[in-house]
């Protein structure tokens, strides 16, 4: 099911938002100073191409250690990112989500766009993992969702 969702997502608009992420990443790399943001753009652009079956985690959750992207420099980087590029990507994902929510079939795609809009505000210090890895990390960190029943 995940493969079908990713194929439909890519054809019906995921390619557009993924290319937007890559374009901003390319501009960031050209500026030299923006290389850390450019790297995050390419990672999140790949996620934007095929989001089903993947999750975004903070690197400190995954590695259990802080690095520059998850500490104060990462926070400052995310604030700068949000002002200069993140807000525009978030708006693109929100508009795409609205179009997806028009039909019942588009609702799962709209939900993915909303997730990506949230990520586009602060991508520094984040990494993309499969849902299985994310579940294992949550279990290891003791923050696994509670199952009722």
N, C-alpha and C positions, 0 to 999 in steps of 0.2 A: 504494500500500500504506500509505503514511504517513497518508493521509486516512482510510482505513478504520480503522486503528489508533487515530487520534485520536477518531473517532466512537464506536467501541466503548469506549475508555477513558472518555470523557465520560459515556456512558450507564451504564457498569458501576462507577462510583465516583469518577471524576475530579472530577465536579461537587461531591461532598461535600468532598473535601480542598481543592479550589480555594476553596469557600465558607469553609472553616475559615481559610485564609490571609487571605481578604478580611475576615473578622470580626476577626481579630487586628489587621489593618491599620487597620480602622475604629477600634478601641479605641485604637491607637497615635496616630492622627490626632486623636482627641478629647482625648487627654492633652496635646496641643501639643508637649511635650518629645519625644514618640515619633515625630514626623513623619518623620525619616530611616528609622526602622524600618518605619513605615507604607508609605512609598514602596516599600521592598524587598518588603514583603508583597504589594502589589498586582502587582508585576512577577513574583514567584514564584507568586502565585495564578494569574495568566494562564498561566504555564508549567504549573502543576498541572492546569489545564483541558485543555490540548492539548500534551503533552510530546514527541510523536513528531516527529522532524525538527528538533529544537532542541537546543542545548547551552548550558551555562552556562560562561562564561569570567570570569576576573578582569578588571576594567576596565584594570588596568595591562598585561595581556597584549594587550588590544585596542588601546589607545591608545599604548602604549609610554611612558607617563608615569604617575607616581603622583599620586593625589589624596587627599582626606581619607578616603574610604572604603577605599582600599587601603593607607593608611599606619597609623601608630600609633592615631589616633582610630578608624579602622575596626576595628582589632583590639580595642580597648576596647569599641566598640559591639557587636561580635560576641560578646564574653564576656558582656556584659549581656543581649544578646538570647538567648543560649543558656540562661542561668539563668532568665529570666522567661517565654520563649515558645518558643524553639527546641526545647527538649527535648520539649515536649508535641506539637509538630507532627511531630517525628521519630518519636515513639512512634506517632502516628496513621498515619504512612506505613509504619512497620514492621509494625504490625498488619494494615494493608491488604495489604502485600506477602505476609504469611503466608497470608492468605485467597486471594490470587491464585495462590500456589504450589501450592495444593491440586490444581489441574487443569493439564494440559499446556498447554492453550490460554492459561491465565492467566500462564504463566511470563514472557513479555515485559512484561506489565503489572506483575508483581512486581518485575522488574528496574528498571523506571521508578520504582516506589515507593521502592526502595532508593536510587536516585540522588537522588530528591527528599528522602529522609530525610537524606542527607549534606548537601545544600544547606540544609536547614532548620536545621542547627546553626550555620551562619555565612553568611547571605545578603548582608551588607553588603559592598560593594565588588565585587559580581558583576553581570553583565549577561547577558541571554539573547540568543543569536544563532542563526541557522540553521546547520545542519551544514556548509554550503558556506563560510560566513564563518569558522567555527571552523577548518576545514581550511586556508583561506587564511592565517589568523593563525598557525597552527602552522607552516606552510611558511615564512612570512615570518620567524618567530622562530627557525627552525631546529630546532623540536622536533616535526617531523612523524614519525608512527610509521613505523618501518622496515618495508618490505615484503620478505618472504622469498620467494625463488623467482624 
